[in-house]
Amino acid sequence: MKISAKFHTAAFIDAGLENYQQLIEGILPEVQAFRLDEATDGFLQIHQILQQHPELKIVHIISHGSPGCLYLGNSQLSLDTFGRYQAQLEEWQIDNLLLYGCNVAAGDAGAEFVSKLRGLTGAEIAASQTLTGNATKGGNWELEVTTGKMQSVLALLPEVRKGYAYVLNPKPKLEWAEEIGGSGFDEGWGIATDSNDNVLVTGSFQNSININGNTIQSNGGSDSYVAKFLSDGTLDWTTEIGGSGYEWGQKIATDSNGNIFAIGNFENSVQIGGISGGGTGLSSNGGIDAYLVKFFSDGTLDWAKEIGGSGYDTGHDIAIDSSDNVLVTGSFEDEMNIGINSHGNKDAYVAKFLNDGTLEWAREIGGLDSDEGRGIATDSNDNVLITGYFEKDINIGAIPSAVQYGFNTYVAKLDSDGDVEWAKNIGGGRGDLGIGITTDIDDNVLVTGRLIGDMDIYKDNTIDLTSNGAQDSYVVKLNDDGDLEWKEQIGSIDRDGGYDIATDSLGNVLVTGYFSNSDINIDQNSTNDLTNNGRRDGYVVKFSSNSNLVWAEEIGSSGLDHGWGIATDSKDNVLVTGSFSDNNINIDQNNTNDLTNNGRRDGYVVKFSECQALQGTASSETIDGSDCDDTISSFGGNDTIFGNDGNDEASGGRGDDNLSGGNGSDTLNGDGGNDTLLGEADNDILIAGPGNDFLEGGSGNDTLNGGNGSDTLNGDGGNDTLKGENGRDILDGGVGNDLLEGDRGNDTLKGDRGSDTLKGDRGNDILTGNRGNDLLEGGTSNDTLKGDRGNDTLKGENGKDILDGGVGNDLLDGGNKSDTLEGNKGKDTLLGGKGNDILTGGSGNDSLDGGDNNDTLKGNRGNDTLLGGKGNDILDGGVGNDLLNGGNSRDSLTGGEGNDTLNGENGKDTLDGGVGDDLLSGGDREDSLVGSDGKDTLNGGKGNDILTGGLGNDSLDGGDNNDTLNGDRGNDTLLGGNGNDVLDGGVGDDLLNGGNSRDSLTGGEGKDTLNGENGKDTLDGGIGDDLLDGGDRKDSLIGGEGNDTLNGGKGNDILEGGVGDDLLDGGVGKDSLYGNAGNDTFVLAPGMGKDTIFDFEDGSDLIKLEGGLTFGGLTIQNSGGSTLIKDTASGEKLAILDGVDHNSIDTIDFI
């Protein structure tokens, strides 16, 4: 825009103002007007024009404002954004800067804002300290704060200032609404906030209620509840206070440590329990008593007190002073258990308790009739402010009497010891009630309630307020001495009432209540400020500290709706609770049903802020949020968005954007482009959208969603949830117990510190648990899972996966396909699942299960358990005392070093015990067992098995079927078992038992014992002094080399002594005995059968007589060229000495 040289003054009008066109048209002729586009950065628009036109020396900025903040286009100039705009502000060459935004110079924030702005620009500043705009709305066109001499008048024509119908303040925004309700009559009565801006609510319910998905059940007619919501509306916890009668929660407060105090009323007896399951009971002294309870911030009950006597006694309000003492008020009949007595039908009381529940003092307030204590508050000096109503006279200070036929409102101030400092009667006597009371930052006193007819506040016989209908709401401000500052009226032509009141950090006044049937006039200006939706609606009204109406909101449906409680938080957000009936409820005049009624009447909790929706353009820009809960959106360009304080919602739109949430629970959406999203403090939600994005949650429990593209997600602190979605993503949970999901694409997931859950989902993913006890799930495709430190659980699921447990006692499950599992350090459990898997235990006492298919299991170090499962498996125990079970199919088992147990089980298995004292069992089928080094035990089981003892003193048992046993070296024991077995003792002093069937036993080298047992056996002692016993049936015994002993046993046996001095005893049966080389001895005994000795050498061999035989009792005679030896007495033929002359046999041949 080309500016004429005559212009030295510019006015910038924000297009976000109501009817901004009227303001542009009303600029003075000598002032150049500029419109600030509400979709772009308004500050940068101003800066660009000032740089282009240095002749502009006086600048007017007409925009929305709040203390320390100007709303310019889609950005803000505030204490939070000075750092970002400092360089541009220092380039301004202006003399005067006039700021019209409402309250921009108000309070400490406004003063600091003006001071810093002057320092950066060098200009003298004029700024508004109150509402700017229409007088009937409480505004004016005075810029009350100036820093020096101003060269300019206001930029607007007088007639435009007078005719402009709006004020330049931001409107309230509904942040969230929650319903508290079931099928009965449910109410929200009291509300408060704590130092962390959490929201506490109390009320009553019948039957059961649902609060944000949490259901509690009533014990009687109605019960009380206490609920805690986080600042974003999420339910933290809820607890019940109830018995068999009627109970209702009245008001609630918090102390500096976040503890919660609630007051209410109960009938008969009541059970009060915290969320941790602890609780206590109270019993009423009369019809109705009050309860006072303290909960810790987590909902655990600390203590509970009953306040009451024999009559109808109630608790109505509660307050906390700066020392965390507890002040309560209510009404009572007769005598109270806090040391006071009633003087009339009903009196009010005030009581002070220490934080631990100890009663400090109690005061009675009353006369001869009915008096109530309804509201209580404290100021900065711990003075106590109370309000209520009385009939006729009341014994509290020098208070004027009421008229005879109605109620009057009283307001009184007590010091911290309970002594009255002043008391006021501000009613008219026809039924005026003081119900809610609070104080502001300057210790002024604010009261709300209802009035009927005229109200004489000063008691000077002057009517200060007159109800518009049956009854109206009123708001009165008194200074700390009790003098009237101002009064306001809220009323229609029907019944209206004010029920609760609060102030914010700037002294603004917030009131809630209800209005009936007709439209309502709030600020005595004859304008209908709100329109009723049905029979009765709730209202929320904000007045400035000097009584100007700032804004008004309606909460209503077509039924009976009320506002019962109101509070503010540290950011001056407004919290309201109440009830609505019959139908859906519209909270913010947008004709939208914000909540749906569940029964006859439901409670509600709503949060309002004064945040403005900030909107960008298609260009690259910087957008700043405020300290409240902002909604910020941009449509294109590479934008930078700062949410700053508050629970913000920001959307970057197209382009490569940088979004920072700042403090508060924020929702950041990058939309298109390669975006950077930083959640920073508190619990944030980050949604990247398309593009290769970087997301960092910061502190708090955050949710990060990568969307399309190859994204990097960093949870940072807190228990975070990260989801990569489409693309090749990198997810790092950071500190805390995090949930990471890669979703589609080849993703990399890192748990970092904390007990994390990592899910690769689809794609070839890399998952690392790092520190903590983590759960890793690979999902589909070929994944790599590393548990790292901690006791981790790794599940490969589908795909050919690689699993490494790392340090700690881990569980590894390969899942489907052919996987590689390594337990690494610690006591690990490895499950191969389906597929041809490779399992390695690593160090530690591990358990390996191959599962289906052909697996390879390696125990490595430690006392491991290896289960091959189905398939042809290879098992290697490694170092340590291991247990190996081959399972089904053809398995190979190697014990390795250590005392191992190997079980081949089903299938043709190969077992090798390795070094150590091992136990090997072949199981079913044809197995091969090798004990190797050590004292081993080998059991062949069923099947034709091959057993080899190896080094050491081994025990071999062939079991069923035809087995081959080789003791190898060492003093071995070989048991053939059933079947035709082959036993070879090998080197060492061995014991061989053939068992059943036809066995072959070879002693080998060493002093061996061979027992053929049942069956037609062949025994060969081999080298060494052996003992051979043929057992039953026709056996063949060969002593071999050495001095052997051969016992044929039953059957017609063949015994050959072999080389050496052998002893041959044929046993029962017609046996054939061959001494072979050496001095052999043959045993004869009666009843054993006729044996044939084929190579008896006269002079070297001997015959040993047993069974009572003597040489003298023998008959020795020739038999066909051989010698026949008989028992003379019985005639039994004992033996034939083949080819031996009987004449050569004499007594020296017998022993």
C-alpha positions, 0 to 999 in steps of 0.5 A: 500500500502506498501511503501519502507523505501527509500521514505520520500516524497509522491504526492497525485494526485486527479483523478478528474483532466484532464488526471490525469494518465499523472501526476501519470506517471510523478512523480519523481522516489524518490516520492511515488505517490498516486491516490485520488479516486474522489468518496470518501473524498480525505482529509481522504484518505491523512490522513489515509496514513499519519497515516499509514506511519509516515516516510512521511515528505514531501507531494505534493497535486496536485488537482483542486484549487481556492482561499482558497480551495483544491478540494480533491476527493468528499470533500474540504479542505477550510476555511469552513472545517478546523473546521471539519478536525482540529483534523486530521490536528493536527496529521500530522507529516510532514515538508513540504506541497506543494499545486499545486491547482490553486490560492489556495494562492490567495487573502485574502482567500488564505492568510488566508488558508495558515496561518491556514494550517501552524498553524494546521500542523506545516509544512512549506507551498508552494502554488500556487497564480496563474494558475497552469499548461499549459503555453499556457493556462496561467498556470505555475508550480511556487508555488509562496507563501512559508512560510519558507525554503522548502526541496523539489523540484516540484514532477513532471518531467520537460517534464511532466510539459511542456507537460501537456495540462491543468490547475488545476482550476475548470471549470465553471458550468451552474447554471441556464438559463432563457429565455426572449422572445415572437414572436418578436425581444427581447433582454437582454442588461444590467445586474447587481447584488445587495448585496443579489445576486439578478439579475437585467436585462433590455432590449427591446421587441416587441409585448409581452414577457414571463419572467418566466411565467409572460407576459407583453405587448408592447405599441408600436414598442418596449418597455423596461423592467426591471426584477428582478430574485432571486439568484436561477433564480426565477423571483421576479418581472418585469415592463415595460417602454414603449410608442407608439414609440421605446424604449430600455433598455440599462444598469442597476445598483444597489446601496448599499440599493438594489435600481435599476437604469436603463438607456435607450432610448425612442421616443415621450413619455413613461410611466414608472410604478412600479409593485405596479401600480404607474407610471409617464410619460416622453416626448421626447424633440426631436427625441430620448431622454434617460431616467434614472429611479430609482426603489426601491428593490420591483419594485416600481418606485421612480423617472424618468428623461429625458436626451435629447434635440431636436436631437438624444440623447441616454443613453448608460451606468450607474454606481453607486459610493460608495456614491450611486451617479449615473453616466451615459454616452451617446451621444447627438446632439445640446443642452441638458437639463442637461446644455451642448451643442454639438460642432459637429455632435454628442458628448459624455456626462458624468453626475452625479446625486445624489441618489434622482435624483438631477443633480450634474454636466454634462460634454461634451466630443467631437469635430467637428465630431461624438463622443460617450460615451459608457461605464462608471465605478467608482473606490474606490475613486469615480473617474469616468472612461469612454470609447467610440470612437471619430472621428478626435479630441476630447476635453478631456485632452491631447489625440492624434488625430485620423486618418481622416477616422475612429474611435478611442477608448478613455479612460478617468478618471475624478475625483468625481467633473467631472474634467479630470485627464487623457485621452488615445487614445488606437485605431488604427483609422480604426474603433476601438470602446471602448464599455465596461469599469470597474475597479478591486479591485486595481482600475485598468481599464479594457476596451473591444470593437472591433478593425479593423486592427492594434491597437497601444495602446501605441501610439509609432508607434508599433502595439500592436494588429492586428485583425484576420479578419474583426474585433476582440474583445479586452481586455485592462488593464490600471493601475489607472494612465492610463498606459498599464498593458496588452492587450488580443485579442479575434478574428476569421477570421470574425466579432467579438466584445466585448460588456461588461466587469466585474471583480470579488473579486480577480481581474479576468476579465470577458468579453462577446461579440460575434464571427461570423462563424468561430472558435475563438482564445481568448488568442493569442496562435493560438489555437481555443478555441471555435467553432462557432455553426452557423452564430454568437455565444456569448462568455463568457471569464474569464482572470486572473488578469494578463491576463491568460485565465482561461476559455471560454464558448460559448453561441450559436445556428445556428442563430445570438446569442450575449452576451451583458451584464455581471456581477458578484455577491458576490460569484464570480458567473458570470451572462450574458445576451444577445440574440439568434435567430431562433433556440434553444441555447446551453449555456455550450458546452454540446450539449444540447439545454438549451433554446428554441426560441419563436420567431424571437429573444429572450433574455436570462439570464444565471448564471455560477459558478465554483463549482465542482460536488462532488461524494461519494462512498458506504462507510460512509464519510464526504463531504464538499461543497464550497462557490459556488453552489455545486452538491454533491452526495453519493451512500451508507454508513452513510454520512455527507454532508455540502453544506456550502455557495451557492445554493447546490444540495446534495443527500445522497444515501443509508444509514443514512445520515446527510445533511446540506445545509448551506447558500443559496437556497439548494436542499437536497435529503436523498434518502434511510435510516433514514436521517437528512436534515437541510436546514439552511439559505435561501429557501431550498427544502428537500426531505427525500425519504424512511426511518424514516427521520428528516427534518428541513428547517431553516430560509427561505421559505422552501419545505420539503417532507417526502417521505416513512417512519415515518418522522419528518418535522420542517419548522422552520422560513419562509413560508414553505411547508411541505408534509409528504407523506407515513408513520406516520409523524410529521410536525411542520411548525414553525414560518411563514405562512406555508402549511403542508400536511400529505398525507398518514398515521396517521400524526401529524401536528402543525402550530406553529406561523403564519397563516398556512394551514394544510391538513391531507389528508389520515389517522387518523391525528392530526392537531394543528394550534397553533398561527395565523389564520390557515386553517386545513383540516382533509381529509379522515379518523378520524382526530383531528383538534385543531385551538388553538389561532387565527381565524381558519378554521377547516374542518374535511372533510371525516371521524369521526373527532374531531374539537376544535377551541381553542381561537379566532373566528373560523369556524369549518366544520365537513364534512362527517361522525359523527364528534365532534366539539367544538368552545371553546373560541371566536365567532365561527361558527360550521358546522356539515355537514353529519353524527351524529355530536356533536357541542359545541360552548364554550364561545363566541357568536357562530353559530352552524349548525348541517347539515344532520343526527341526531346531538347534538348541545350545545351552551354553553356560549354566545349568540349562534345560533343553527341550527339543520338542517336535522335529529333528532337533540338535541339542547342546547343553554346553558348560553346566549341569544340563537337562536335555529332552529331545522330544519327538523325531530324530534328535541329536543331544550333546551334554557338553561339560558338566553333569548332564541329563539327556533324554532322547524320548521319541525318535532315532536319537543321538546322545553324547554326554560330553565331559561330566557325570551324565545320565543319558536315556534314549527313549523309544526307537533306535538311539545312539548314546555316548557317555564320553568323559565322566561317570555316565549312566546310559539307558537305551530304552526301547529300540535297537540302541547303541550305547558307548560309555566313553571315559569314566566308570559308566553304567549302560542299560540297553533296555528293550530290543537289540542293543549294542553297548560299549563301555569303552574306558573305565570300570563300567556296568553294562545291562543288555536288558531285553533283546539280542544285545551286544555288550563290550566292556572295553578297557577297565574292570567292567560288569556286563549283564546280558539280560533276556534273549541272545546276547553277546558280551565282551569284557574287553581289557580289564577284570570284568564280570560277564553275566549272560543271564537268560538267553543263548548268550556268547560271553568273551572275557577278553584281556584280564582276570574275568568272571563269566556266568552264562546263565540259562540256556545254551551259552558260549563262554570264552575267558580270553586272556587272563585267569578267568572264571567261567560258570556255564549255568543252566544249559548245554554250554561251551566254555573256553578258558583261553590264555591263562589259568582259568576256572571252568564250571559248566553248571547244569547241563551237558557242557563242553569245556576247553581250558586252552592255554594255561593251568586250568581248573575244571569243576565237577559236582553231582547232579550237574550233568555230564560235561566233556573236557576237551583239552585236559592237560595231565600234569598242568590242569586240575579237576575240582570236586564239589558237592561232596565228591571225593577222589575215593568215591570216583570211578575212573575208566576208559571210554573209547580212548577217553577217560570217563569219570563217574560217581561210584556210589550213584553211578552218575557220569560226571565227565569225559576227558576227551583223548586222555588215557584213564591210566594217567589220571590219579589223585594229583589231578584232583583238588 
